[in-house]
């Protein structure tokens, strides 16, 4: 299980979760950051769109700043393979609110 914590103080644990879905907002909707380390019990479906930068880069991003990301697709080994397309992307609070059970079931199996 992954420890869930607040963004303001990473030392304060507020619960545990099997699944930590990391997405950024794009003109095409919410897209996964990479294909690995999202859930212990679920994996992204092969062909699912992803953004090809490492999860570690998330902590350096500024909210409501538009970045240019490389779009990719998840493969059966949970690798995000670039498909040579660029897309505007940003991290916002809204992108997490858009994630619901329907979106999760369409992306994970």
C-alpha distance (Angstrom), angle and dihedral (degrees) to the residues before:
residue distance angle dihedral
X1 . . .
X2 3.78 . .
X3 3.77 120.6 .
X4 3.79 112.1 -119.2
X5 3.78 116.5 -147.5
X6 3.71 141.1 168.8
X7 3.80 120.5 -92.5
X8 3.79 95.2 -128.3
X9 3.80 95.2 56.2
X10 3.82 115.8 19.5
X11 3.81 90.8 -170.8
X12 3.82 92.8 67.6
X13 3.81 112.5 85.3
X14 3.80 115.6 -156.9
X15 3.81 99.2 176.0
X16 3.78 148.0 -39.1
X17 3.79 130.8 -93.9
X18 3.80 139.4 -176.8
X19 3.77 90.8 -149.0
X20 3.82 131.3 49.3
X21 3.80 107.3 176.2
X22 3.80 111.7 -162.0
X23 3.80 116.4 -163.1
X24 3.77 140.0 158.2
X25 3.77 127.5 -150.0
X26 3.81 118.0 -108.4
X27 3.83 134.6 167.7
X28 3.84 85.0 -97.1
X29 3.83 92.5 55.2
X30 3.80 130.6 -101.5
X31 3.83 113.2 -15.8
X32 3.81 128.2 -169.8
X33 3.79 121.0 -106.7
X34 3.80 101.2 -125.3
X35 3.81 121.5 -39.2
X36 3.82 103.5 -98.6
X37 3.78 135.1 83.0
X38 3.80 97.5 18.7
X39 3.79 101.4 115.3
X40 3.78 136.0 2.1
X41 3.80 93.5 -148.3
X42 3.82 101.6 34.4
X43 3.79 133.9 48.9
X44 3.81 129.6 -160.1
X45 3.80 111.9 -99.4
X46 3.81 116.1 -105.4
X47 3.82 108.0 -93.9
X48 3.82 94.7 27.7
X49 3.80 111.5 144.6
X50 3.80 115.7 -109.8
X51 3.80 140.0 171.5
X52 3.80 111.8 -114.5
X53 3.79 103.2 -136.4
X54 3.82 123.7 103.1
X55 3.81 121.0 -93.9
X56 3.82 88.2 -121.4
X57 3.82 89.9 66.6
X58 3.80 90.7 66.8
X59 3.80 93.1 79.4
X60 3.83 91.6 59.4
X61 3.81 95.7 51.2
X62 3.77 120.5 102.9
X63 3.80 119.6 -134.4
X64 3.80 118.0 -108.7
X65 3.82 92.6 12.9
X66 3.79 115.5 125.2
X67 3.81 116.1 -129.6
X68 3.80 132.1 -179.0
X69 3.80 110.9 -119.1
X70 3.79 133.1 -172.5
X71 3.79 111.4 -117.9
X72 3.80 118.3 -136.8
X73 3.80 143.4 166.5
X74 3.80 128.5 -119.8
X75 3.79 116.3 -118.3
X76 3.82 130.4 -157.5
X77 3.84 90.3 -88.1
X78 3.82 91.8 56.2
X79 3.80 92.8 -108.5
X80 3.81 119.5 142.6
X81 3.79 104.3 -134.5
X82 3.83 116.1 -162.8
X83 3.80 115.9 -119.7
X84 3.82 95.3 -163.6
X85 3.79 95.6 -106.7
X86 3.81 125.4 122.0
X87 3.80 122.1 -147.3
X88 3.79 134.0 -177.0
X89 3.81 110.2 -110.4
X90 3.79 139.4 175.6
X91 3.76 141.3 171.3
X92 3.79 115.7 -120.3
X93 3.78 137.3 155.0
X94 3.81 87.8 -113.4
X95 3.80 93.3 64.0
X96 3.81 90.8 64.4
X97 3.82 92.7 48.6
X98 3.81 90.4 55.2
X99 3.80 91.3 62.3
X100 3.79 110.9 96.0
X101 3.81 136.8 154.9
X102 3.82 92.4 -85.2
X103 3.81 92.1 54.7
X104 3.81 92.0 45.5
X105 3.82 92.9 51.1
X106 3.82 90.7 49.1
X107 3.82 92.1 54.0
X108 3.82 105.2 32.6
X109 3.79 134.0 51.7
